[in-house]
Amino acid sequence: MAVGPGTLPQFAAIAGLRIGIASAGIKKPGRKDLVVLELAEGSRVAGIFTRNQFCAAPVHLARRHLAEGQPRFLLINTGNANAGTGERGMADAAECCQRLADEAGVPLSAVLPFSTGVIGEPLPVAKIVKALPDALAAMDSNGWAAAASGIMTTDTRPKGASRELMIDGQRVAISGISKGAGMIRPNMATMLGFIATDVAVAPEVLQQLASELGDMSFNRITIDGDTSTNDACMLIATGASGAPEIGVGSTHLPALRAALAEVYLELAHAIVRDGEGATKFVTIEVTGAAAQQEALDVAYTVAHSPLVKTALFASDPNWGRILAAVGRAGVPDLNLSALEIYLGDVCLVRNGGRAEDYTEARGQQVMSQEEITIHIDLRRGDVKETVWTCDFSHDYVTINAEYRT
């Protein structure tokens, strides 16, 4: 169950990047569950990782290798998170990286590992190592669609986005994939994201873009309020397009940022649309806040309310649940008579109570839609923030109750 069509785009190939997919049989025999990205020499990589203090072994190792070396390969497995596995987990992640490095003839630090799946189980190193030659043999510049499927866990559909633009008369490309459907409340979430462009981007600009765009997309979505142990979103710039390098003062930076922002947001929204058991895609807009944090506090309090989320699933315009969530968001000295709450274009709350022109029929009409916007105007400043979430259905409970079976 998911919201919207969810069709993959026609991915633009990224010059200087190839993708190989193989079956290691980590959780299910025959499933394509191992993905390897090969980056041209000189490629640059930046990214953001989970802020969960119990972060997984691959997160520790990817951070270390990213700081130490020049990444040439990204090694991604599904079916096993290699989290909560202690020293053995670190050794297992390092061994998989070393074996890929040996196969490809690159230093250990040139391999960045990423894992997603069940927490607390030892990584099946032998299965992964055995499948590495198959992944390398399958290298193809047009492997994005297969990779989007290969990194899925409880996802019901693959997620991808792609754009092309002109820089200094040269056509350049951006393509990306993401995975995630539950345990989503970044910073980050149980998600992986890989976005690549064949533009050359200065290292400091690349990291700024990775942080800034990730914060406004993947770090503005939530399915259930849980932050996972394995999450990462990587931004790759191969520089193989032939277009001039984009530095801090480049006149082409705004165009690149805008195109990347579209890809980041599309991939983040795809995760919410495919939230475990989701039937509604919900935008929560908070305007008129005095500070960014209070806007986010209000948005996330509404987004995480089980009562709001179950009302959304039932298409029940129970606006009192939204009002109650706003009231407990912790905003100091909130003027209840000034704020307004809208469901779509229908005003629910005004002057401290139900809006005079509100009717149940109008609220019901909005709640019956597949895509809904909840707008909260605090009327105490000029700060605006937006968070995207979904409803809670019976299927969410079933999926998570049976996750390991």
C-alpha positions as CSV (number, residue, x, y, z in Angstrom):
1,M,0.0,0.0,0.0
2,A,1.4,3.4,-1.0
3,V,0.3,6.8,-2.1
4,G,0.6,8.0,-5.7
5,P,1.7,6.2,-8.8
6,G,5.3,5.6,-7.7
7,T,6.7,5.0,-11.2
8,L,10.5,5.3,-11.7
9,P,11.9,8.0,-14.0
10,Q,14.0,7.4,-17.1
11,F,17.3,7.7,-15.3
12,A,20.0,9.8,-16.8
13,A,23.3,7.9,-16.9
14,I,26.0,9.6,-14.8
15,A,29.4,9.8,-16.6
16,G,32.0,8.3,-14.4
17,L,29.7,6.0,-12.4
18,R,28.7,2.4,-12.9
19,I,26.4,0.1,-10.9
20,G,26.6,-3.6,-10.3
21,I,23.8,-5.7,-8.6
22,A,24.0,-9.3,-7.4
23,S,22.2,-11.8,-5.3
24,A,23.9,-12.7,-2.0
25,G,20.9,-14.3,-0.5
26,I,21.3,-12.5,2.8
27,K,17.7,-12.8,3.9
28,K,15.9,-14.4,0.9
29,P,17.5,-16.8,-1.6
30,G,17.8,-15.4,-5.1
31,R,16.9,-11.8,-4.1
32,K,19.1,-9.1,-5.6
33,D,20.3,-7.7,-2.3
34,L,23.9,-6.5,-3.0
35,V,24.6,-3.2,-4.9
36,V,28.0,-1.8,-5.7
37,L,28.6,1.7,-7.1
38,E,31.9,2.3,-8.9
39,L,33.1,5.9,-9.0
40,A,35.7,7.2,-11.5
41,E,39.0,8.2,-10.1
42,G,38.9,11.8,-8.8
43,S,35.2,11.6,-7.8
44,R,34.2,13.4,-4.7
45,V,31.7,12.2,-2.1
46,A,30.0,14.0,0.8
47,G,27.1,13.0,3.0
48,I,25.1,13.0,6.2
49,F,24.6,10.1,8.5
50,T,22.3,9.0,11.3
51,R,22.6,10.8,14.6
52,N,21.5,7.7,16.6
53,Q,24.3,7.1,19.1
54,F,23.9,3.4,18.6
55,C,24.9,3.8,15.0
56,A,25.8,0.7,13.0
57,A,29.3,-0.6,12.2
58,P,29.0,0.4,8.5
59,V,28.2,4.0,9.6
60,H,31.3,4.2,11.7
61,L,33.4,2.7,8.9
62,A,31.9,4.8,6.1
63,R,32.6,8.0,8.1
64,R,36.2,6.9,8.8
65,H,36.9,5.9,5.2
66,L,35.3,9.1,3.9
67,A,37.6,11.2,6.1
68,E,40.7,9.1,5.3
69,G,40.7,8.4,1.6
70,Q,39.3,9.0,-1.9
71,P,36.1,6.9,-2.3
72,R,36.0,4.7,-5.4
73,F,33.3,2.1,-4.4
74,L,30.1,2.1,-2.4
75,L,29.1,-1.3,-1.1
76,I,25.4,-1.7,-0.1
77,N,23.7,-4.7,1.3
78,T,20.1,-5.2,2.4
79,G,18.6,-7.8,4.7
80,N,21.0,-7.2,7.6
81,A,21.8,-3.9,9.3
82,N,25.0,-5.0,11.0
83,A,23.9,-2.8,13.9
84,G,24.1,-3.8,17.6
85,T,26.9,-6.2,16.7
86,G,29.8,-4.8,18.6
87,E,33.4,-5.4,17.7
88,R,32.5,-8.3,15.5
89,G,30.3,-6.0,13.4
90,M,33.2,-3.6,12.8
91,A,35.4,-6.5,11.8
92,D,32.7,-7.9,9.5
93,A,32.2,-4.6,7.8
94,A,35.9,-4.1,7.4
95,E,36.3,-7.6,5.9
96,C,33.6,-7.0,3.3
97,C,35.3,-3.7,2.3
98,Q,38.7,-5.3,2.2
99,R,37.5,-8.1,-0.1
100,L,35.9,-5.6,-2.5
101,A,39.1,-3.5,-2.4
102,D,41.2,-6.6,-3.2
103,E,38.9,-7.5,-6.1
104,A,38.9,-4.0,-7.5
105,G,42.6,-3.2,-6.8
106,V,41.9,-0.1,-4.6
107,P,42.9,0.7,-1.0
108,L,40.6,-0.3,1.8
109,S,39.7,3.3,2.6
110,A,38.3,3.7,-1.0
111,V,35.3,1.5,-0.1
112,L,32.4,2.9,1.8
113,P,30.0,0.3,3.3
114,F,26.2,0.7,3.8
115,S,23.8,-1.8,5.3
116,T,20.1,-1.9,6.1
117,G,17.8,-4.6,7.5
118,V,17.5,-6.5,10.8
119,I,19.3,-5.1,13.8
120,G,21.4,-7.3,16.1
121,E,22.2,-10.2,13.7
122,P,25.8,-11.0,12.6
123,L,26.5,-9.9,9.0
124,P,26.7,-12.9,6.7
125,V,30.2,-12.0,5.4
126,A,30.7,-15.2,3.4
127,K,27.5,-14.7,1.4
128,I,28.4,-11.1,0.6
129,V,32.0,-11.9,-0.3
130,K,30.9,-14.7,-2.6
131,A,28.6,-12.4,-4.5
132,L,31.1,-9.5,-5.0
133,P,32.6,-10.9,-8.3
134,D,29.0,-11.1,-9.7
135,A,28.3,-7.5,-8.8
136,L,31.6,-6.3,-10.3
137,A,30.9,-8.3,-13.5
138,A,27.5,-6.7,-13.8
139,M,28.8,-3.1,-13.8
140,D,26.7,-0.9,-16.0
141,S,26.1,2.8,-16.3
142,N,22.4,2.2,-16.6
143,G,21.9,0.2,-13.4
144,W,20.0,2.8,-11.4
145,A,16.6,1.2,-11.7
146,A,17.9,-2.2,-10.7
147,A,19.8,-0.6,-7.8
148,A,16.6,1.1,-6.6
149,S,15.0,-2.3,-6.2
150,G,18.2,-3.9,-4.8
151,I,18.3,-1.5,-1.8
152,M,14.7,-2.1,-0.7
153,T,13.7,-3.7,2.6
154,T,10.0,-3.2,3.7
155,D,9.6,-0.8,0.8
156,T,6.7,-1.8,-1.6
157,R,8.3,0.0,-4.5
158,P,11.6,1.4,-5.7
159,K,12.3,5.1,-5.5
160,G,14.3,7.2,-7.9
161,A,14.6,10.7,-9.4
162,S,16.6,12.2,-12.2
163,R,17.3,15.6,-13.8
164,E,19.4,17.1,-16.6
165,L,20.5,20.6,-17.0
166,M,22.9,22.7,-19.0
167,I,26.1,24.2,-17.4
168,D,28.3,26.4,-19.6
169,G,26.8,24.8,-22.7
170,Q,27.4,21.2,-21.4
171,R,24.6,18.9,-20.6
172,V,25.0,17.4,-17.1
173,A,23.0,14.8,-15.3
174,I,21.7,14.1,-11.7
175,S,20.3,10.7,-10.7
176,G,19.4,9.3,-7.3
177,I,17.7,6.5,-5.5
178,S,16.5,6.1,-1.9
179,K,15.0,3.4,0.3
180,G,12.9,3.6,3.4
181,A,9.4,2.9,4.6
182,G,9.4,2.7,8.4
183,M,11.5,3.6,11.4
184,I,11.6,7.0,9.7
185,R,12.2,10.1,11.7
186,P,15.6,11.5,10.7
187,N,18.1,12.6,12.0
188,M,18.3,10.6,9.8
189,A,15.9,7.6,9.4
190,T,16.0,3.9,8.4
191,M,16.8,5.1,5.0
192,L,19.6,5.2,2.5
193,G,19.9,7.7,-0.3
194,F,22.5,8.0,-3.1
195,I,22.5,11.0,-5.4
196,A,25.1,11.5,-8.1
197,T,26.0,14.1,-10.6
198,D,28.7,14.1,-13.3
199,V,29.5,17.8,-12.5
200,A,32.8,18.6,-10.8
201,V,32.0,20.2,-7.5
202,A,34.5,21.7,-5.1
203,P,34.7,19.6,-1.9
204,E,33.5,22.3,0.5
205,V,30.6,23.1,-1.8
206,L,29.7,19.4,-2.1
207,Q,29.5,19.0,1.7
208,Q,27.5,22.2,2.1
209,L,25.0,20.9,-0.5
210,A,24.8,17.5,1.1
211,S,24.1,19.0,4.5
212,E,21.8,21.8,3.4
213,L,19.7,19.8,0.9
214,G,19.5,16.7,3.2
215,D,18.3,18.9,6.1
216,M,15.5,20.3,4.0
217,S,14.3,17.0,2.6
218,F,15.3,13.8,4.3
219,N,15.5,15.5,7.7
220,R,11.9,16.9,7.2
221,I,10.1,13.6,6.8
222,T,8.7,11.2,9.5
223,I,6.7,8.0,9.3
224,D,6.7,7.0,13.0
225,G,9.1,9.1,15.0
226,D,11.8,6.4,15.2
227,T,15.4,7.2,14.3
228,S,17.3,4.2,13.0
229,T,20.9,3.1,13.4
230,N,22.1,2.8,9.8
231,D,21.0,5.8,7.8
232,A,23.0,7.7,5.3
233,C,22.5,10.0,2.3
234,M,25.5,10.4,0.1
235,L,26.1,13.0,-2.6
236,I,28.6,12.0,-5.4
237,A,30.2,14.3,-7.9
238,T,32.2,12.4,-10.5
239,G,33.4,15.5,-12.5
240,A,33.3,13.4,-15.7
241,S,30.9,15.5,-17.7
242,G,33.5,18.0,-18.9
243,A,31.6,20.9,-17.5
244,P,33.6,23.4,-15.4
245,E,34.1,22.8,-11.7
246,I,31.5,24.5,-9.5
247,G,33.1,26.3,-6.6
248,V,31.8,28.7,-3.9
249,G,31.4,31.7,-6.2
250,S,30.3,29.9,-9.4
251,T,27.5,31.4,-11.3
252,H,26.2,27.9,-12.1
253,L,25.9,26.9,-8.4
254,P,22.3,28.2,-8.0
255,A,21.1,26.1,-11.0
256,L,22.8,23.0,-9.7
257,R,21.5,23.5,-6.2
258,A,17.9,24.0,-7.5
259,A,18.1,20.8,-9.6
260,L,19.6,18.8,-6.7
261,A,17.0,20.2,-4.4
262,E,14.3,18.8,-6.6
263,V,15.9,15.3,-6.6
264,Y,16.4,15.3,-2.8
265,L,12.8,16.4,-2.2
266,E,11.4,13.9,-4.7
267,L,13.3,11.0,-3.1
268,A,12.3,12.1,0.4
269,H,8.7,12.4,-0.5
270,A,8.8,8.9,-2.1
271,I,9.7,7.5,1.3
272,V,6.7,9.1,2.9
273,R,4.4,8.0,0.1
274,D,5.7,4.4,0.6
275,G,5.5,4.6,4.4
276,E,4.6,1.2,6.0
277,G,0.9,0.8,5.5
278,A,0.5,4.4,4.3
279,T,-2.8,5.5,2.6
280,K,-2.3,9.3,3.0
281,F,0.5,11.7,2.1
282,V,0.4,14.6,4.6
283,T,2.1,18.0,4.4
284,I,2.3,19.9,7.7
285,E,3.0,23.6,7.3
286,V,3.7,25.8,10.2
287,T,3.9,29.5,9.6
288,G,4.1,32.6,11.8
289,A,6.6,31.0,14.2
290,A,9.0,33.1,16.2
291,A,11.9,30.6,15.6
292,Q,12.7,27.6,13.5
293,Q,12.8,25.2,16.4
294,E,9.3,26.1,17.6
295,A,8.0,25.7,14.1
296,L,9.5,22.2,13.9
297,D,8.3,21.3,17.4
298,V,4.7,22.1,16.4
299,A,5.0,20.3,13.0
300,Y,6.6,17.1,14.5
301,T,4.2,17.0,17.5
302,V,1.3,16.9,15.1
303,A,3.1,14.5,12.7
304,H,3.9,12.1,15.5
305,S,0.5,12.1,17.2
306,P,-0.9,8.6,17.0
307,L,-4.4,10.1,17.4
308,V,-3.9,12.4,14.5
309,K,-2.4,9.7,12.3
310,T,-5.1,7.2,13.0
311,A,-7.8,9.9,12.3
312,L,-6.0,10.5,9.0
313,F,-6.3,6.8,8.2
314,A,-10.0,6.8,9.0
315,S,-10.5,10.0,7.0
316,D,-12.1,11.4,10.2
317,P,-12.0,15.2,10.5
318,N,-11.4,15.0,14.2
319,W,-9.8,18.5,14.4
320,G,-9.6,18.4,18.2
321,R,-6.7,16.0,17.9
322,I,-4.8,18.5,15.8
323,L,-5.6,21.3,18.2
324,A,-4.5,19.2,21.2
325,A,-1.2,18.3,19.5
326,V,-0.4,22.0,18.8
327,G,-1.2,22.9,22.4
328,R,1.3,20.3,23.8
329,A,4.1,21.2,21.5
330,G,5.8,23.3,24.1
331,V,5.6,26.7,22.5
332,P,6.0,29.3,25.3
333,D,3.3,31.9,25.8
334,L,1.3,30.7,22.8
335,N,-1.6,33.0,22.0
336,L,-4.5,30.6,21.5
337,S,-6.8,33.4,20.3
338,A,-4.4,34.5,17.6
339,L,-3.4,31.2,15.9
340,E,-5.4,29.5,13.1
341,I,-5.4,25.9,12.0
342,Y,-6.5,24.8,8.5
343,L,-7.2,21.4,6.9
344,G,-6.6,22.1,3.2
345,D,-8.4,25.4,2.6
346,V,-10.9,24.8,5.4
347,C,-10.3,26.7,8.6
348,L,-10.7,24.5,11.7
349,V,-9.6,26.8,14.5
350,R,-9.9,30.5,14.9
351,N,-10.2,32.8,18.0
352,G,-9.3,30.0,20.3
353,G,-12.0,27.6,19.2
354,R,-13.8,26.0,16.2
355,A,-14.0,28.4,13.3
356,E,-17.4,30.0,12.9
357,D,-17.7,28.8,9.2
358,Y,-16.5,25.3,9.8
359,T,-18.7,22.4,9.0
360,E,-18.1,18.7,9.4
361,A,-19.0,18.1,5.7
362,R,-16.2,20.5,4.5
363,G,-13.7,18.9,6.8
364,Q,-14.7,15.4,5.7
365,Q,-14.3,16.4,2.0
366,V,-10.6,17.3,2.7
367,M,-9.9,14.3,4.9
368,S,-11.2,11.9,2.3
369,Q,-8.4,13.0,-0.1
370,E,-5.2,10.9,-0.6
371,E,-3.0,14.0,-0.2
372,I,-3.7,16.4,2.7
373,T,-2.2,19.6,3.9
374,I,-2.5,20.7,7.6
375,H,-1.6,24.4,8.0
376,I,-0.9,25.9,11.4
377,D,-0.4,29.7,11.6
378,L,1.0,30.6,15.0
379,R,0.9,34.3,14.3
380,R,3.9,35.2,16.4
381,G,6.7,35.7,13.9
382,D,7.7,35.1,10.2
383,V,9.4,31.7,10.4
384,K,8.0,28.9,8.3
385,E,8.8,25.1,8.3
386,T,7.3,22.1,6.5
387,V,7.3,18.5,7.5
388,W,5.9,15.5,5.5
389,T,4.3,12.5,7.1
390,C,1.7,9.8,6.5
391,D,-1.1,8.1,8.4
392,F,-1.1,5.0,10.6
393,S,-3.0,2.1,9.3
394,H,-3.7,-1.5,10.4
395,D,-0.9,-2.6,8.0
396,Y,1.7,-0.6,9.8
397,V,1.2,-2.7,12.9
398,T,1.1,-5.9,10.9
399,I,4.3,-5.1,9.0
400,N,6.3,-4.3,12.1
401,A,4.8,-7.1,14.2
402,E,5.9,-9.6,11.5
403,Y,9.2,-7.9,10.4
404,R,11.5,-10.7,11.4
405,T,9.2,-13.6,10.4
